[in-house]
Amino acid sequence: MKKLHLLAASFLILMISGLSANFNILSADQNVLQQKCTKCHALKLPENYTKKAWKHNVERMAQRAGLTEAEIKSIIDLNKKN
């Protein structure tokens, strides 16, 4: 039983360190998305939307989020779909 707890603890440490590494490699545009957009709702990933739908949603919420024109463009550009 002790070995199982040690194994589980080791696994959790590896998972946590892997997650923290992923958060440190966000681009500046992704940081804006995470910081500004998650004030009102859960993080929405651009790849889950068509480019047209993503642009519409970003523009619709930009004023409430206090986004600058440059931030709006950078968040819209995160979606690489057609």
C-alpha positions, 0 to 999 in steps of 0.5 A: 500500500505504501508503494502505491501511495508513493507511485501516486504521489510521483505521478501527481508531481509529474503531472503538475510540473508538466501543466505548469510548463505548458502555462509558461509557453503561452504566446503574448496573444494567448496571454491576452486571451487568457487574461481578458476573456476569462474575466467573464467566462471559461476559456474558449479555444479558437480552434473550436470555431470557424474563423467567421464565428470566432471573429464575430464572438471576439468583436461582440465581447471586445468592448465588455472585455476592454480590448484595444484594437490591437488586442482584438486583432491578435485574438482574432488571428489566433484562429487559423481556420478558414 
